[in-house]
Amino acid sequence: MEKNKFVFPVVLEKDSDGYFAYCPAFQGCYTQGDSYEETIDNIKDAIWLHIEDYSGEKKIGYERI
């Protein structure tokens, strides 16, 4: 099965409590973290969960990067 690669936009903001990120491509896909690196890892996980939820039984080809 051929794997597809997708690039999704991410908005990352810094505030007094750390960082906040969301992916406007997926409704409800947001996260936070204490550091920039942690927040990037968290939003990748959140996007991955949305893709898995969307794909369900459809068996679409995708690869986590």
Sine and cosine of phi, psi and omega as CSV:
sin_phi,cos_phi,sin_psi,cos_psi,sin_omega,cos_omega
0.00,0.00,0.76,-0.65,0.01,-1.00
-0.96,0.27,0.69,-0.72,0.00,-1.00
-1.00,-0.04,0.68,-0.74,0.09,-1.00
-0.99,-0.16,0.54,-0.84,0.10,-1.00
-0.90,-0.43,0.72,-0.69,-0.01,-1.00
-0.84,-0.54,0.52,-0.85,0.11,-0.99
-0.86,-0.50,0.83,-0.56,-0.01,-1.00
-0.90,-0.43,0.63,-0.78,0.05,-1.00
-0.94,0.33,0.58,-0.82,0.04,-1.00
-0.72,-0.69,0.71,-0.71,0.08,-1.00
-0.96,-0.28,0.81,-0.59,-0.03,-1.00
-0.82,-0.57,0.78,-0.63,-0.03,-1.00
-0.80,-0.61,0.58,-0.81,0.06,-1.00
-0.96,-0.27,0.70,-0.71,0.11,-0.99
-0.69,-0.72,-0.15,-0.99,-0.09,-1.00
-0.93,0.37,-0.33,0.94,-0.02,-1.00
-0.99,-0.12,-0.07,1.00,-0.03,-1.00
0.69,-0.72,-0.75,-0.66,-0.05,-1.00
-0.79,-0.61,0.49,-0.87,0.03,-1.00
-0.75,-0.67,0.68,-0.74,0.01,-1.00
-0.66,-0.75,0.53,-0.85,0.12,-0.99
-0.55,-0.84,0.39,-0.92,0.02,-1.00
-0.92,-0.40,0.95,-0.30,-0.05,-1.00
-0.91,0.42,-0.22,0.98,0.02,-1.00
-0.95,0.31,-0.35,0.93,-0.04,-1.00
-0.80,-0.60,0.84,-0.54,0.03,-1.00
-0.89,0.45,0.77,-0.64,0.04,-1.00
0.98,0.18,0.22,0.98,-0.02,-1.00
-0.99,-0.11,1.00,-0.09,-0.01,-1.00
-0.52,-0.85,0.28,-0.96,-0.02,-1.00
-0.32,-0.95,0.02,-1.00,0.07,-1.00
-0.54,-0.84,0.19,-0.98,0.03,-1.00
-0.26,-0.97,0.25,-0.97,0.01,-1.00
-0.99,0.17,-0.46,0.89,-0.01,-1.00
-0.79,-0.62,0.27,-0.96,0.04,-1.00
-0.85,0.52,-0.74,0.67,-0.05,-1.00
-0.88,0.47,-0.69,0.72,0.01,-1.00
-0.89,0.45,-0.65,0.76,-0.02,-1.00
-0.92,0.38,-0.64,0.77,0.06,-1.00
-0.89,0.47,-0.72,0.70,0.05,-1.00
-0.87,0.49,-0.67,0.74,-0.02,-1.00
-0.91,0.42,-0.65,0.76,-0.02,-1.00
-0.95,0.31,-0.54,0.84,0.10,-0.99
-0.88,0.48,-0.68,0.73,0.04,-1.00
-0.90,0.45,-0.67,0.74,-0.01,-1.00
-0.90,0.44,-0.68,0.73,0.04,-1.00
-0.89,0.46,-0.70,0.71,0.01,-1.00
-0.85,0.53,-0.68,0.74,0.02,-1.00
-0.90,0.43,-0.63,0.78,0.05,-1.00
-0.91,0.42,-0.65,0.76,0.03,-1.00
-0.91,0.42,-0.71,0.71,0.02,-1.00
-0.88,0.48,-0.67,0.74,0.01,-1.00
-0.90,0.43,-0.67,0.75,0.00,-1.00
-0.91,0.41,-0.69,0.73,-0.08,-1.00
-0.93,0.36,-0.56,0.83,0.05,-1.00
0.68,0.73,-0.89,-0.45,0.00,-1.00
-1.00,-0.07,0.08,1.00,-0.14,-0.99
-0.97,0.25,-0.29,0.96,0.04,-1.00
0.84,0.55,0.69,0.73,0.09,-1.00
-0.96,0.26,0.48,-0.88,0.00,-1.00
-1.00,0.06,0.83,-0.56,0.06,-1.00
-0.49,-0.87,0.38,-0.93,-0.03,-1.00
-0.71,-0.70,0.77,-0.64,0.02,-1.00
-0.98,0.21,0.76,-0.65,0.03,-1.00
-0.85,-0.53,0.00,0.00,0.00,0.00
